[in-house]
Amino acid sequence: MKLKKCMPIAIALLSVSLFSTTTMAASAQDQVPAAAKSVTNPVDAEIDMKTVKKKLYKRCKNCHGKKGDGKTAAAKDMDVKPPNWATGSDLTDGELYWLIMNGSKDTEMVGYENHKKKKKRLNAEEAWTLVHYIRAFAK
C-alpha cells in the first residue's frame, strides 16, 4: 500500500494513543500505546542500506552500535541497555516506529519526532525506513 494512503491512518492512530492516559511500565514495549502496536509499515522494504546508514542510522549508532548489538562505550554506563537487534526483536513495526518517534521513558532513548535539535528530527517516512534497517540486523 502506498505511503500517502496509509500515513493519515497511522498518524491518527498514533495521535489518539499519545493523548490517552496509560500506565508506564518498566519495559519499552509496555510504554507503546495499544493502537500503535498493530500499525504496519507503509514504507517499501526495499531500501538503500548505505544511504540509510549514512543519513538516518547515524543518530542511533552511538548507543545501538554499528552492528545493532547495543555493545558500545555509551551503553556501558546506561541503567537500561539498548536492545540487541542483531538477535531480532519481538517488537512489532508499529512499536519500533512509536519508540523511534517518542522515545522510551526512564531510558536514554529520546524521541526523534520533536527532538530538541531540529537537524536530528525524523519525519514519518524516515522513521519507518529505520524500522526496516533495524530488522535487517537480524538477517
C-alpha positions as CSV (number, residue, x, y, z in Angstrom):
1,M,0.0,0.0,0.0
2,K,1.3,3.5,-0.8
3,L,2.7,5.6,2.0
4,K,0.4,8.5,1.2
5,K,-2.7,6.4,1.7
6,C,-1.5,4.7,4.9
7,M,0.1,7.7,6.6
8,P,-3.0,9.6,7.7
9,I,-4.4,6.4,9.3
10,A,-1.1,5.7,11.1
11,I,-0.8,9.3,12.3
12,A,-4.4,9.4,13.5
13,L,-3.9,6.2,15.5
14,L,-0.7,7.3,17.0
15,S,-2.1,10.8,17.8
16,V,-5.1,9.3,19.6
17,S,-2.7,7.0,21.5
18,L,-0.4,9.8,22.6
19,F,-3.2,11.7,24.2
20,S,-4.7,8.7,26.1
21,T,-3.6,8.1,29.6
22,T,-1.5,4.9,30.0
23,T,0.4,3.5,32.9
24,M,4.1,3.4,32.1
25,A,5.7,0.1,32.8
26,A,9.3,-0.9,33.1
27,S,9.8,-2.2,29.6
28,A,9.8,-0.1,26.5
29,Q,7.3,-2.4,24.8
30,D,4.8,-1.7,27.6
31,Q,5.1,2.0,27.0
32,V,3.8,1.8,23.5
33,P,0.0,2.6,23.2
34,A,-2.1,-0.4,22.1
35,A,-3.2,1.3,18.9
36,A,0.4,1.8,17.7
37,K,1.3,-1.9,18.1
38,S,-0.8,-3.0,15.2
39,V,0.2,-0.3,12.8
40,T,2.0,-1.7,9.8
41,N,5.0,-0.2,8.0
42,P,3.8,1.7,4.9
43,V,7.3,2.2,3.5
44,D,8.6,-0.2,0.9
45,A,11.1,-2.7,2.4
46,E,13.5,-2.3,-0.5
47,I,15.8,0.4,1.0
48,D,19.2,1.6,0.1
49,M,21.1,0.4,3.2
50,K,24.2,2.6,2.7
51,T,22.1,5.7,2.4
52,V,20.0,4.8,5.5
53,K,23.2,4.0,7.4
54,K,24.8,7.3,6.5
55,K,21.8,9.6,6.8
56,L,19.5,8.1,9.3
57,Y,21.2,5.5,11.5
58,K,23.9,7.9,12.5
59,R,21.5,9.1,15.2
60,C,21.3,5.6,16.6
61,K,24.8,4.0,16.3
62,N,26.3,5.7,19.3
63,C,24.1,3.7,21.6
64,H,22.9,0.8,19.4
65,G,26.2,0.2,17.7
66,K,27.4,-0.3,14.1
67,K,26.1,-3.9,14.2
68,G,22.9,-3.1,16.1
69,D,24.1,-5.2,19.0
70,G,24.0,-2.4,21.6
71,K,27.6,-3.1,22.6
72,T,29.0,0.4,22.7
73,A,31.0,2.6,25.1
74,A,28.0,4.8,25.6
75,A,25.8,1.8,26.5
76,K,28.2,0.6,29.3
77,D,27.0,3.3,31.7
78,M,23.3,3.1,30.9
79,D,21.0,1.6,33.5
80,V,18.8,0.2,30.7
81,K,20.9,-1.2,27.9
82,P,20.0,-0.8,24.3
83,P,18.5,-3.9,22.7
84,N,20.5,-6.3,20.6
85,W,18.8,-6.0,17.2
86,A,21.2,-8.5,15.7
87,T,19.3,-11.3,17.6
88,G,16.0,-10.0,16.4
89,S,13.2,-8.1,18.1
90,D,9.8,-9.1,19.5
91,L,8.6,-5.6,18.9
92,T,6.1,-5.0,16.1
93,D,6.9,-2.5,13.4
94,G,4.4,-0.1,14.9
95,E,6.1,-0.4,18.3
96,L,9.5,0.2,16.9
97,Y,8.2,3.2,15.0
98,W,6.5,4.6,18.1
99,L,9.6,4.2,20.2
100,I,11.8,5.9,17.5
101,M,9.4,8.9,17.3
102,N,8.6,9.2,21.0
103,G,11.5,7.7,22.9
104,S,11.3,5.5,26.0
105,K,10.6,6.7,29.5
106,D,13.4,6.2,32.0
107,T,16.0,5.3,29.4
108,E,18.5,7.2,27.2
109,M,16.2,6.7,24.2
110,V,15.0,10.1,23.1
111,G,12.1,10.7,20.6
112,Y,13.1,11.9,17.2
113,E,9.7,13.4,16.1
114,N,10.2,16.5,18.2
115,H,13.9,16.2,19.0
116,K,15.3,19.4,20.7
117,K,17.8,19.7,17.8
118,K,15.9,20.3,14.6
119,K,18.5,18.6,12.4
120,K,18.1,15.4,14.4
121,R,14.3,15.2,13.9
122,L,12.8,12.5,11.8
123,N,9.7,12.6,9.7
124,A,7.4,9.6,9.5
125,E,8.9,8.1,6.3
126,E,12.4,8.3,7.8
127,A,11.4,6.6,11.0
128,W,9.6,3.8,9.1
129,T,12.7,3.3,6.9
130,L,14.7,3.0,10.1
131,V,12.4,0.2,11.2
132,H,13.4,-1.7,8.0
133,Y,17.0,-1.0,8.8
134,I,16.7,-2.3,12.3
135,R,15.0,-5.5,11.0
136,A,18.0,-6.0,8.7
137,F,20.4,-6.5,11.6
138,A,18.9,-9.9,12.3
139,K,19.1,-11.2,8.8
